[in-house]
Amino acid sequence: MIPDILIVFDSAGFHLLHGHLHLAVMLSESGKASVDVKGHGTVLISKRPTGLVVQTGEADLPLLPY
């Protein structure tokens, strides 16, 4: 997990606030990254042809810009 990446969750979904470059490096190496999200625990970010997706226990949601 990378503590330099900050993702928050609100009524619209998951938003990447900080650590864009760190996340890009991790995704370029393996295509996936684990990130801690306050209130949701650890989520898995994966790179797909349609964009970045947050994989939680319930569903896969897009990672939105803020």
C-alpha positions as CSV (number, residue, x, y, z in Angstrom):
1,M,0.0,0.0,0.0
2,I,1.1,3.5,-0.7
3,P,0.4,6.1,2.0
4,D,1.1,9.0,-0.5
5,I,-2.1,8.3,-2.4
6,L,-5.2,10.0,-1.0
7,I,-8.6,8.7,-2.2
8,V,-11.9,9.9,-0.6
9,F,-15.4,8.6,-0.9
10,D,-18.5,10.8,-1.1
11,S,-22.0,10.5,-2.5
12,A,-20.7,10.7,-6.1
13,G,-18.1,7.9,-5.6
14,F,-14.4,7.6,-5.1
15,H,-12.2,10.6,-5.9
16,L,-8.4,10.7,-6.3
17,L,-7.2,13.8,-4.4
18,H,-3.4,13.3,-4.1
19,G,-0.8,11.0,-5.4
20,H,-1.6,10.9,-9.1
21,L,2.0,10.1,-10.1
22,H,2.5,7.5,-7.4
23,L,-0.6,5.7,-8.5
24,A,0.4,5.9,-12.2
25,V,3.8,4.3,-11.4
26,M,2.2,1.5,-9.4
27,L,-0.4,0.8,-12.1
28,S,2.2,0.8,-14.9
29,E,4.2,-1.9,-13.1
30,S,1.5,-4.3,-12.1
31,G,-1.9,-2.9,-13.3
32,K,-3.1,-2.8,-9.7
33,A,-2.5,-0.9,-6.5
34,S,-3.9,-1.3,-2.9
35,V,-4.9,2.0,-1.3
36,D,-6.4,2.7,2.2
37,V,-9.6,4.8,2.0
38,K,-10.9,6.2,5.3
39,G,-14.2,4.6,6.1
40,H,-13.8,1.8,3.5
41,G,-10.5,0.2,4.5
42,T,-8.2,-1.1,1.8
43,V,-9.5,-1.0,-1.8
44,L,-7.9,-2.3,-5.0
45,I,-7.4,0.1,-7.9
46,S,-7.1,-1.5,-11.2
47,K,-6.4,-0.2,-14.7
48,R,-9.0,-1.2,-17.3
49,P,-9.5,-0.1,-21.0
50,T,-12.4,2.0,-19.8
51,G,-10.4,3.8,-17.1
52,L,-9.4,3.3,-13.4
53,V,-11.7,1.2,-11.3
54,V,-12.0,0.9,-7.5
55,Q,-12.7,-2.7,-6.5
56,T,-14.6,-2.9,-3.2
57,G,-16.3,-5.9,-1.7
58,E,-19.7,-4.7,-3.0
59,A,-19.0,-3.5,-6.5
60,D,-16.5,-2.0,-9.0
61,L,-16.8,1.8,-9.2
62,P,-14.9,4.2,-11.4
63,L,-12.2,6.3,-9.8
64,L,-13.3,9.9,-10.4
65,P,-11.1,13.1,-10.6
66,Y,-11.8,15.7,-8.0
